[in-house]
Amino acid sequence: MPDRIDAPPQVLFVCVHNAGRSQMAAAFLTHLAGDRVRVRSAGSAPADQVNPAVVEAMAERGIDISPEIPMVLTADAVQASDVVITMGCGDACPIFPGKRYEDWVLDDPAGQGVEAVRPIRDAIEARVRALISDLTSIPADTATR
C-alpha cells in the first residue's frame, strides 16, 4: 500500500472538529495495530478540546485520549497519508491522486453524553479492526484489545 519501501501504511482520520470520531478512530488504530500503521487525525474546523464524553467512553476501553489536542487538517497531512478516512467533513478534505479515500458515515458525538457515544465508539472500533485486516497481516479477531 505505501509507496515507501518497508514503511508502514499511513492513515489519516478526518472529521469536522477532530474532537470525537477521528480521535476515537486514531486511538483504536494506534492501540490495536501498534507500529504496524502510522496514524494521524485532524479536523477541518478543530475544536478547543476533545469531547469529554468521548474521553470517558474510550477510558472504558482502557484507552486514555485525554492528552490529545484537536489538530487542523492540512494538505501536507493528506499528502503524507496512504489512506484518508473522512467522517462527515464533506468537501473540506483535499483530494490527491494515488491516495485511498473512504468516507465512514457515523453519528456525530458532539453534544452527546457517554451513553450516546458508546455505540459510535463501538462502530468505529469494528471499522478499525476491519481496516487493520485490510492494511496489515494482523487478523482482526486476534488484534489486542
FENZIHU-V868771 format. One record per residue. PSI is psi in whole degrees, 0 to 359 (999 if undefined). OMEGA is omega in radians with two decimals (NA if undefined). D_FIRST is the distance of its C-alpha to the first C-alpha in Angstrom with 1 decimal. Layout:
psi | omega | d_first
PSI | OMEGA | D_FIRST
PSI | OMEGA | D_FIRST
//
This chain:
psi | omega | d_first
306 | 3.13 | 0.0
150 | 3.10 | 3.8
350 | 3.12 | 6.6
127 | -3.10 | 8.7
133 | 3.12 | 9.7
16 | 3.09 | 10.2
143 | 3.09 | 9.4
154 | 3.07 | 8.5
148 | 3.12 | 6.4
128 | -3.09 | 9.1
135 | 3.08 | 10.9
125 | 3.06 | 14.1
131 | -3.07 | 16.8
129 | 2.92 | 19.5
176 | -3.01 | 23.0
304 | -3.00 | 26.3
351 | -3.07 | 28.0
39 | -3.09 | 25.2
359 | -3.08 | 27.9
269 | -3.03 | 27.0
310 | -3.11 | 24.0
327 | 3.09 | 21.3
317 | 3.12 | 23.1
315 | -3.12 | 23.2
315 | 3.14 | 19.5
319 | -3.13 | 18.5
316 | 3.10 | 21.2
315 | -3.11 | 20.2
318 | 3.09 | 16.5
314 | -3.11 | 17.9
316 | -3.02 | 20.6
327 | -3.07 | 18.8
343 | 3.14 | 15.6
225 | -3.07 | 17.2
7 | 3.12 | 15.5
344 | 3.14 | 12.3
140 | 3.02 | 11.1
136 | -2.98 | 12.5
137 | 3.02 | 14.5
159 | 2.96 | 16.6
154 | -3.11 | 19.1
169 | 3.12 | 21.4
149 | 3.12 | 24.0
335 | 3.07 | 25.5
76 | -3.00 | 28.9
144 | 3.06 | 28.7
176 | 3.10 | 31.5
334 | -3.09 | 33.6
164 | 3.05 | 32.5
140 | -3.14 | 30.4
123 | -3.12 | 32.3
326 | 3.10 | 34.7
327 | 3.08 | 34.3
316 | 3.09 | 30.5
314 | -3.13 | 31.3
316 | -3.13 | 33.8
321 | 3.12 | 31.7
325 | 3.10 | 28.9
328 | 3.08 | 31.6
337 | 3.10 | 32.7
7 | 3.12 | 29.4
20 | -3.14 | 30.0
118 | -3.10 | 27.5
110 | 3.08 | 29.2
12 | -3.12 | 27.8
330 | 3.12 | 31.2
352 | -3.06 | 30.4
148 | 3.14 | 27.5
128 | 3.09 | 28.3
136 | -3.09 | 27.0
151 | 3.12 | 25.2
142 | 3.10 | 25.2
130 | 3.09 | 22.2
156 | 3.07 | 21.6
325 | 3.12 | 19.8
320 | 3.12 | 18.6
320 | 3.11 | 16.9
314 | -3.12 | 15.1
324 | -3.10 | 14.2
349 | -3.04 | 12.8
149 | 3.03 | 10.5
323 | -3.12 | 7.0
131 | 3.10 | 8.8
120 | -3.13 | 12.6
118 | -3.14 | 14.9
152 | -3.12 | 18.5
74 | 3.07 | 21.6
22 | 3.14 | 24.6
5 | 3.04 | 24.2
225 | -3.06 | 24.7
9 | -3.09 | 24.2
342 | -3.08 | 24.2
123 | 3.11 | 20.4
147 | -3.12 | 19.7
126 | 3.09 | 17.4
141 | 3.10 | 15.3
149 | 3.08 | 13.8
1 | 3.10 | 10.1
149 | 3.04 | 9.5
126 | -3.14 | 9.2
137 | 3.02 | 12.7
146 | 3.02 | 14.6
116 | 3.11 | 18.3
114 | 3.12 | 19.8
111 | -3.09 | 23.5
149 | 3.05 | 25.3
150 | 3.12 | 28.8
125 | -3.14 | 29.4
358 | -3.12 | 31.0
129 | 3.10 | 32.9
6 | -3.11 | 36.6
154 | 3.03 | 36.1
173 | -3.08 | 37.5
328 | 3.13 | 35.7
321 | 3.12 | 36.8
334 | -3.12 | 34.9
327 | -3.08 | 31.8
311 | 3.14 | 31.4
329 | 3.07 | 30.3
313 | 3.09 | 27.7
313 | -3.10 | 26.5
322 | 3.09 | 26.4
320 | 3.11 | 24.4
316 | 3.12 | 21.8
316 | 3.13 | 21.7
318 | 3.13 | 21.2
321 | 3.12 | 18.3
318 | 3.10 | 16.6
319 | 3.09 | 17.2
321 | 3.11 | 15.6
318 | 3.12 | 12.5
315 | 3.12 | 12.5
323 | -3.12 | 12.9
323 | -3.03 | 10.0
336 | -3.02 | 7.4
183 | 3.08 | 9.4
12 | 3.13 | 12.3
114 | 3.05 | 14.8
136 | -3.07 | 17.0
327 | -3.09 | 18.0
348 | 3.14 | 21.7
357 | 3.08 | 21.6
142 | -3.09 | 19.9
158 | 3.14 | 22.7
999 | NA | 24.7
//
